[in-house]
Amino acid sequence: MDQHSIRTGSKIMRKSIYTYLQNYHYYTLTSALLAFPFSASSLFAQLLLVSPSSSLLAIIYNRLNRFPYSWELIDLVNLKLSQTISFFILTLPLNSTLFLIAKASVIQVVNRHKPPSFCCIFSIFNPLLLTYVSNSLLILSANATAFCLLSIAFNPFHDHIGFGSLFLSAAGAVVYSIILANVIIICNLALVISGMERFGGYLAILKACVMIRGRASTALSLTLAVNTALAGVEALFQYRIVRAYDDIGETPSSLLIISEGMLIVYLYSILVVLDTIISCIFFKSCKATSSFIDQQGKYAYRIIVIEGEEDGALMSLKA
């Protein structure tokens, strides 16, 4: 990660915080409360996935684990794919409703520079929903593709152990992480594009892929910062709520557990709102830079979306 990407990421982060503070009351009340049910379902879904008695995770893992040999990296990727599918199933109802509505509320504020009405929020719900479905298929496909490729690549070496196998496992883990990180970045940007430009599905994903060219390091630095904060809140939830329930023996109906749990879920919701703001500012930065380079005659591709009454939405990449 070069110094330019770090400086650009720092500027986008500062701009995002400034944007958040400009409409602080709206983001902390309306958007965060809309994201609250999704945050609660995400935290409790992860709690179910790490539980040894999770029947859904065990069923999916056993279905995918059909290899005659055991390899640590393959088992890890298999577990990750199983967790991704299980998490998608458990959070699908709230992900496809309140989560997208919360995203839409944030996107409209950043786009219009003022709190929108509920009619404006719901006006971009359909493109966001279409893109969310496409993103889910893309993430599952990326996990499945990486799983198959690693299985094929490591199949000739499953009988060998030692330093070589450790090196291959480390290399495979790095490749898998890079693939997954780039897919997540593209999906987040595609959601923002859907809300900002009001078209969704694979068209938004295609535009995100083109816009992110040359800016992957900046996007990765922003994603790393947000995901680190989210992981910290998840760890806090595990330590304060799960540990209190498992080790100390407090009941879930305890007033302390309820108050602490709601506070942690609310912090998670605030981070979800900030993540959306960062993605919007990053999109605006990409668009401004692309327009400047295009004026200089150096931009290789330009994205044009045409909406027709008969043919629907078409996308073309013009040199």
N, C-alpha and C positions, 0 to 999 in steps of 0.2 A: 504494500500500500504506500504510494508516494506521498510527498509532502503536499502537493497540490490538491490531492483528493481529501487529505485531512483538513486542509484550510477551507476547502469548499464545503465539506461536511460540517465544520464548525460554524461557518456563516449560515448555512441552512438551519442548523440547530438553534442558533441565536435568533434568527428570524422567526422560527416556529414558536419559540418561547414568547417572543414579543407579540406575535399574532394571538397566542393563547391568552396573554394578559390583556389584550385589547378588548376581548369579549369574555372576560373571566367568568362573569356571573352566568352567562348562557352556557358555556362549556361545563362548568361545575354543577349546574342544576339540570338543565334540559338534556344535554348530550350525555353526561355521565350517568344520569338516572336511566336514560334509554339503554345505555350499555350495561347497566347494573345486572339485569337478569342473565345476559350473555356471560358476563364475568363470573357470576356465581356458578353457572352451569359448567364453564370451562374449568374452574378450580375443583369443583366436586367431581367432574368427569375424570380429571387427572388423578384424583384420589382413588376413584374406582379402578383406574387402569393400573396403578401400582399395587393394588391389593392382590394378594395371592389367590383370593377367592373370586376374582373377576371371571365370571363364566363366559361373557362375550369375548373378552380378550383371549381366553384359553381356547375357545372354539375356533376363532380365526387363526390363531397361531398354529394350532394343530393341523388346520386345513392347508396352511401354506408350507408347513414343515414336512416336505415329502422327499427329502434327499437322503440317500443311503449312508451319508457320511456326516460328521459333525465338524464344523469349522467355526471358530469363535466369531469372526467377522460376519459370516453368513447368518449365524444365529442372531447376531445383533441387528443386522439389517432386516431379517425376518421379524424380529420383535418390534422394530421401529415401524415397519409397514403394517403390522397387526395393530399397533397402537394408533397409527394414523387412521386406519379404517374404523376402528372402534370409536375414536374421538369424533370422527365425522358423523357416525351414526348417533352417538349420544347427544351431540350439540346441534344436530341438524335443525330441529324445530325453531330454536332461538336464533341460530346463525342466519337462517333464511328470512327472519322477520325483524326482531328488535335490533339485532346487530347491524343489519343493513340500514335500518331506519336511523340508528345512531350515526353510522357512517355518513348517510345522506345529510343529516343535520349539520355535521361538521364541514362537509364539502361545500354546502350551500353558504355557510357563513364565510369561509375562506374565499369563495368565489364572488360573493356579493358584498363582502365587507360589512355586513349587518345581519342581525338575527332574522332568519326567514320565517314565513308562516308555514303551517303544517301542509298546506296545499303545495307549496314550493318543495317541501321535503319529499312528499309522496310523488311528485312529478318525475323524479329521477329514480324511483324505487325499481321500476321494471328493468332498466338497463343494468342496475347494480345486481339485481337478482340473476339476470341472464349471465353476467360476468362471473358471479359467485359460483354458479353451477359449472361454468367452463373452467374456472380456477380449480374447483374441487377435482374435476376429472383430470386436469393437468397435473396436480400434485400427486394424485393416486397413480397416474401413468408414469410420472417421473420416479416415484418410489419403486414401482413394479419393474420399470426398465432397468434401474440401477441394480435391483435385486437379481434380475435375470443375467445381466452382464457380469456382475461379480461372481455369480454362481458358475457361469461358463468359463470365466477367466481363471478361477481358482480350482476348477474341477481336476486338471492334471496334477495339481500339487497337494491334493487332500491327504495323500499318504506320507508326505514329507513334513518333518517338524524341525525346529531349530531357528537359527537367526533368519534364514531366508523366508520362512513362513511369517515371522514377526514383521519383517520388512514389507512383505506383500499385504499383510493385514493393515499396517499403518498406511501404506499407499492407497489401498482400497478405501479406508476410512476417510482419507483426505479427499479422494475423488467423489465419494458419496456426499460428503459435506458440501463440497463446492457445487455439485449439481443441485442439491436441495436448497442451498442458500440462494442461488440465482433464480430458481423457480419461485421461491417465496417473494423475492424482490419484484419479479415480473408480475406476479399475481397482485401484490399490493398496489403497484403502479397502475395495473389494468383497472382495478376498482376505482381509483381516483379518476382515470381517464373516462370511465363510464359516467361518473357523476359530473365531471366538468364539461364533457362534450356530448353527453346524452346518447351514446350508442354503446352497446355491450356485446358480450359473447366473445367469439374468437377474434373479432375485429379489434377489440380493445387489447387483447393479449398480443396480437400481431403488432399493433402500434407501440405497445410497451417494449416489445423486443427490439424494435427499431430505435426508439428513443433512448434506450439504455446503453446503446453502443458507445464505448469510450467513457462511460460514467459508472461502470460496474463497481469500481473501487470506492467511489463516493457513496453509492447506494449501499454497499456492503458495510461501510463504516457507520452509516445511519442505522441500518438494520441491527448491527451488532450492539450499538448503544441501547436501542429500544428493547431488544430481546434480553439483554443483560438486566435491565430494570425489571422487565416482566418476570424473568427467572428469579430475581431477588424477592419479588412479592410472592411468587409461588413457594419459594423456600420458607418465607415468613409464615405463610398459611400452613405449610407442613409442620413447622416447628411449634407455632402457637396453638393451632386448632387440632391438628391430627395428633400431635404428641400429647396434648392435654386430654384428648379422648382415649388414646390407647394406653399411655403410661400412667397418668395421674388418675384416670378413672372417672373424670367428670362427665356428666351426661350432656348430650347435645342441647338439652333445654336449659342449661345453666345460663344465667344472665350474662356472666363474664364471657362465656364462649360465644354467645349470640352477638354481643356488642363488639368484641374483637373481630369476629368473623365478618360482620357487616362493614367494619372499618377497612379491613384488608381487601374485601371485594370492591369497596368504593375506590381504594387506591389503584386497584387493577383497572377499574373503569376509567379513571383519570389517565392512566398510561395508554389505554386503548384510544382515547380521544387525542392525546398527544401524538401517538403513532400516526393517526389519520392526518393530523395537521402537518406533520413532518413530510408525509407522502405527498400532500398537496403542494407544499412549498418546493419540494424536490421536483415535482412535475412542472411547476411554473419556471423553475430554474432551467430544466431541460428544454422547455419550449422556448424560452428567451434565448438560450445559447444556440439552439438549432436555427432560429430565425436569423440570428446575427451571422452565423456561418453560412447560411443559405444566401444571404445578401452579398457575401464575399465570393460566392460562387464555388465554395469548397465543400458544401454539404452534398453527399453522394445521393441521398434519397429524400424524397418529400412525400408525406402521407396525406392523401386526399380521401375524404369520406363523402360519398355522394348518396343522398337519400332520394329514391325515386318512388313513385306511387305504385308502379307495377313490379319493378325489379327489387325493391327493398333497398337495403343499405349495401353498398359496394365499396371496397377499399382498393386503392391502387397505389403502387410505389413507383414514383416517377424519378428518373435520374435528372 
